[in-house]
C-alpha cells in the first residue's frame, strides 16, 4: 500500500512539473523592427514668424473728400484682407485742409512710435518726410513725388524710408480729352490752389500740351476756400472751358465751384472723378479706392518684413477711365461720346 501511494505521488509530481514546463515554454515573438522615420516626430512646416503679430499704423489725411476717403478705405481693406481684421490698429488724424495740422498729427504719430505711416496727400507726405527718417512712410494720392519732396534725378524709387502710390493720370491724355470734347474752344482756364505743389506741377505740364494744340491758356490760382468763388468767377469770365487738376482744395469745395461755373455756362474738365462728380462735365480718372488698396498691399509687405521700403518703387494706377457727370452735362446741353462712363451717385 505504501508503494502504491509512493508511485501515485511520484506520478502527480511529474504531471505538475510537465504543466509548469508547458507554461514556461510559451513565448511571444519579439516586436517587429520599425522604420526609424515612424518613431521620429513628424516634420512640420516652418512656423510663420509673423503669425499673431499686431501692428500700429498711423494715418494722416490732408482733408475730407471723396477721393482721399476712398484711398484710405482701400488701404485699410487691403491690410485687413492680407494681415487679418484684428492685426492692425490705427491712429488716425484728419488735418482738415490745414498744413500746420498735418505737421502736428505726424509729429504725434512719430512720438507714439507707430510701425508705419500712411500719408494721404502731399502735405502729410511732406510733414512725414520732415518728421522721421526711420519709420516707414507710404504716400498715396500723391501726383508727383519729385515735386512734393523736391527731389532731383528722379528715378521712380526714393531710396529712403518713403515710397507709395501716385494718382497721376496721363496729362497728355487729359489734354487730348479737352480737344476731343471742345475742339472749337479757344481759351482754357487752369484753376488750381497755389499752395499745392502737385497742382502747380499739373498745371505747368498740361499747359504745354494744350498750347501745342493751339489753345490759349490762362492760369487762375486761388489761395484757399476764401477766394475760391471769386477766382472761379474770373476764370469763367475769361475761358471757354476750365481745367481743374487733382487739387485737394478744389475737391473739398466742389459745390462752391459748381455754383459759379454752372451759372456761367462754362464746362469743367477735371483731373479726377470726385471733382467731376461735383462740378465737372468730364474726366480721365483713376480709381482712388484701388490706389489705396495697392498702397495697403505695399504696407503689408513692409510690416511683415517681406519687402524693404527703401527699395520699393512708387506705384501708379494701372487703369484710367473716361467718365462724365450726366447731370452737369444735361444742364449745359452737352452730349458725351459713347465710350465715356457715367459717374454713379
Protein Blocks (a to p, Z undefined) as FASTA:
>chain_A
ZZmmmmmmmmmmmmmmmmmmmmmmpccdddddddfklmpccddddddfkgoiacdddddd
fbdcfklmmmmmmmmmmmmmmnopklpccddddekhpaklmmmmmmmmmmnopabdcded
jklmmmmmmmpckbccddehifblmlmnopghiehiaoiabdcddfbdcfklmmmmmmmm
mmmbmbdcddddfklmklmmmmmmmmmmmmmnopacdddddfblmlmmmmmmmmmmmcfb
dcddddfklmmmmmmmmmmmmmnopacddfbfklmmmmpmbdcdddfklmmmmmmmmmmm
mmnopacfklpccdddfbdcddddfklmmmnopacdfkbccdeZZ
